[in-house]
Amino acid sequence: MVKQADTKYHFQGRNYLTFEPITLVPFQEKMMKLDMMNDKQLTWLNNYNTLVREKIGPELQRQGKNDVYDWLMKNTKPIQGARTNSGASSISSVCFIIIIAVVCGVFS
Protein backbone atom coordinates (compact mmCIF):
# COMPACT_ATOMS: atom_id res chain seq x y z
CA MET A 1 0.00 0.00 0.00
CA VAL A 2 1.26 3.49 -0.76
CA LYS A 3 1.15 6.10 1.98
CA GLN A 4 2.61 9.53 2.64
CA ALA A 5 6.19 9.33 3.90
CA ASP A 6 7.34 11.12 7.02
CA THR A 7 10.56 12.70 5.75
CA LYS A 8 13.04 15.11 7.28
CA TYR A 9 13.02 17.43 4.25
CA HIS A 10 10.24 18.64 1.94
CA PHE A 11 11.60 19.89 -1.38
CA GLN A 12 9.49 22.88 -2.48
CA GLY A 13 6.82 21.88 0.03
CA ARG A 14 6.19 18.55 -1.71
CA ASN A 15 5.36 15.40 0.18
CA TYR A 16 6.84 12.02 -0.65
CA LEU A 17 5.31 8.58 -0.76
CA THR A 18 6.48 5.28 0.67
CA PHE A 19 5.29 1.70 0.64
CA GLU A 20 3.65 -0.16 3.49
CA PRO A 21 3.45 -3.97 3.49
CA ILE A 22 0.09 -5.45 2.55
CA THR A 23 1.06 -8.99 3.48
CA LEU A 24 2.98 -10.04 6.56
CA VAL A 25 5.03 -13.11 5.77
CA PRO A 26 8.34 -13.85 7.51
CA PHE A 27 11.41 -13.78 5.28
CA GLN A 28 13.39 -16.99 5.30
CA GLU A 29 16.77 -16.19 6.81
CA LYS A 30 18.37 -19.09 4.95
CA MET A 31 17.43 -17.39 1.65
CA MET A 32 19.33 -14.19 2.53
CA LYS A 33 23.03 -13.43 2.54
CA LEU A 34 23.16 -11.71 5.89
CA ASP A 35 26.88 -11.04 5.51
CA MET A 36 26.01 -8.65 2.65
CA MET A 37 23.54 -6.64 4.74
CA ASN A 38 24.53 -3.43 6.50
CA ASP A 39 23.16 -2.02 9.77
CA LYS A 40 20.35 -0.10 8.08
CA GLN A 41 19.14 -3.18 6.21
CA LEU A 42 19.27 -5.37 9.31
CA THR A 43 17.33 -2.71 11.23
CA TRP A 44 14.66 -2.68 8.49
CA LEU A 45 14.44 -6.49 8.56
CA ASN A 46 14.22 -6.60 12.36
CA ASN A 47 11.51 -3.89 12.34
CA TYR A 48 9.56 -5.86 9.74
CA ASN A 49 9.91 -9.05 11.80
CA THR A 50 8.64 -7.18 14.86
CA LEU A 51 5.62 -5.98 12.88
CA VAL A 52 4.90 -9.56 11.75
CA ARG A 53 5.15 -10.83 15.33
CA GLU A 54 2.89 -8.09 16.70
CA LYS A 55 0.18 -8.44 14.04
CA ILE A 56 0.16 -12.18 13.29
CA GLY A 57 1.27 -13.71 16.61
CA PRO A 58 -1.77 -12.75 18.71
CA GLU A 59 -4.16 -14.00 16.02
CA LEU A 60 -2.41 -17.37 15.88
CA GLN A 61 -2.67 -17.64 19.66
CA ARG A 62 -6.33 -16.63 19.58
CA GLN A 63 -6.99 -19.44 17.10
CA GLY A 64 -5.05 -21.93 19.25
CA LYS A 65 -2.45 -22.55 16.53
CA ASN A 66 0.42 -22.89 18.97
CA ASP A 67 2.68 -24.88 16.66
CA VAL A 68 2.38 -22.20 13.96
CA TYR A 69 2.88 -19.49 16.58
CA ASP A 70 6.10 -21.17 17.73
CA TRP A 71 7.30 -21.39 14.10
CA LEU A 72 6.52 -17.69 13.62
CA MET A 73 8.44 -16.69 16.75
CA LYS A 74 11.43 -18.78 15.68
CA ASN A 75 11.48 -17.34 12.15
CA THR A 76 11.05 -13.69 13.14
CA LYS A 77 13.60 -13.52 15.93
CA PRO A 78 15.83 -10.44 15.82
CA ILE A 79 19.03 -10.75 13.83
CA GLN A 80 21.97 -9.38 15.81
CA GLY A 81 24.59 -7.00 14.40
CA ALA A 82 25.66 -6.20 10.87
CA ARG A 83 28.24 -8.45 9.26
CA THR A 84 29.58 -5.69 7.03
CA ASN A 85 28.97 -2.03 6.49
CA SER A 86 29.37 -2.15 2.73
CA GLY A 87 27.55 0.34 0.54
CA ALA A 88 27.64 -2.25 -2.26
CA SER A 89 24.56 -4.07 -1.05
CA SER A 90 21.22 -2.34 -0.83
CA ILE A 91 17.70 -3.01 0.28
CA SER A 92 16.84 -3.69 -3.34
CA SER A 93 19.13 -6.72 -3.29
CA VAL A 94 17.28 -8.02 -0.22
CA CYS A 95 13.95 -7.43 -1.99
CA PHE A 96 15.25 -9.33 -5.02
CA ILE A 97 16.17 -12.29 -2.82
CA ILE A 98 12.71 -12.21 -1.26
CA ILE A 99 11.01 -12.10 -4.65
CA ILE A 100 13.05 -15.09 -5.81
CA ALA A 101 12.07 -16.95 -2.65
CA VAL A 102 8.39 -16.27 -3.28
CA VAL A 103 8.61 -17.29 -6.94
CA CYS A 104 10.41 -20.52 -5.98
CA GLY A 105 7.63 -21.35 -3.53
CA VAL A 106 9.72 -21.20 -0.36
CA PHE A 107 6.77 -19.88 1.63
CA SER A 108 4.28 -22.53 0.58
C-alpha positions in Angstrom: 0.0 0.0 0.0 1.3 3.5 -0.8 1.1 6.1 2.0 2.6 9.5 2.6 6.2 9.3 3.9 7.3 11.1 7.0 10.6 12.7 5.8 13.0 15.1 7.3 13.0 17.4 4.3 10.2 18.6 1.9 11.6 19.9 -1.4 9.5 22.9 -2.5 6.8 21.9 0.0 6.2 18.5 -1.7 5.4 15.4 0.2 6.8 12.0 -0.7 5.3 8.6 -0.8 6.5 5.3 0.7 5.3 1.7 0.6 3.6 -0.2 3.5 3.4 -4.0 3.5 0.1 -5.4 2.5 1.1 -9.0 3.5 3.0 -10.0 6.6 5.0 -13.1 5.8 8.3 -13.9 7.5 11.4 -13.8 5.3 13.4 -17.0 5.3 16.8 -16.2 6.8 18.4 -19.1 4.9 17.4 -17.4 1.7 19.3 -14.2 2.5 23.0 -13.4 2.5 23.2 -11.7 5.9 26.9 -11.0 5.5 26.0 -8.7 2.7 23.5 -6.6 4.7 24.5 -3.4 6.5 23.2 -2.0 9.8 20.3 -0.1 8.1 19.1 -3.2 6.2 19.3 -5.4 9.3 17.3 -2.7 11.2 14.7 -2.7 8.5 14.4 -6.5 8.6 14.2 -6.6 12.4 11.5 -3.9 12.3 9.6 -5.9 9.7 9.9 -9.1 11.8 8.6 -7.2 14.9 5.6 -6.0 12.9 4.9 -9.6 11.7 5.2 -10.8 15.3 2.9 -8.1 16.7 0.2 -8.4 14.0 0.2 -12.2 13.3 1.3 -13.7 16.6 -1.8 -12.8 18.7 -4.2 -14.0 16.0 -2.4 -17.4 15.9 -2.7 -17.6 19.7 -6.3 -16.6 19.6 -7.0 -19.4 17.1 -5.1 -21.9 19.3 -2.5 -22.5 16.5 0.4 -22.9 19.0 2.7 -24.9 16.7 2.4 -22.2 14.0 2.9 -19.5 16.6 6.1 -21.2 17.7 7.3 -21.4 14.1 6.5 -17.7 13.6 8.4 -16.7 16.8 11.4 -18.8 15.7 11.5 -17.3 12.1 11.0 -13.7 13.1 13.6 -13.5 15.9 15.8 -10.4 15.8 19.0 -10.7 13.8 22.0 -9.4 15.8 24.6 -7.0 14.4 25.7 -6.2 10.9 28.2 -8.5 9.3 29.6 -5.7 7.0 29.0 -2.0 6.5 29.4 -2.1 2.7 27.6 0.3 0.5 27.6 -2.3 -2.3 24.6 -4.1 -1.1 21.2 -2.3 -0.8 17.7 -3.0 0.3 16.8 -3.7 -3.3 19.1 -6.7 -3.3 17.3 -8.0 -0.2 14.0 -7.4 -2.0 15.3 -9.3 -5.0 16.2 -12.3 -2.8 12.7 -12.2 -1.3 11.0 -12.1 -4.7 13.0 -15.1 -5.8 12.1 -17.0 -2.6 8.4 -16.3 -3.3 8.6 -17.3 -6.9 10.4 -20.5 -6.0 7.6 -21.4 -3.5 9.7 -21.2 -0.4 6.8 -19.9 1.6 4.3 -22.5 0.6 
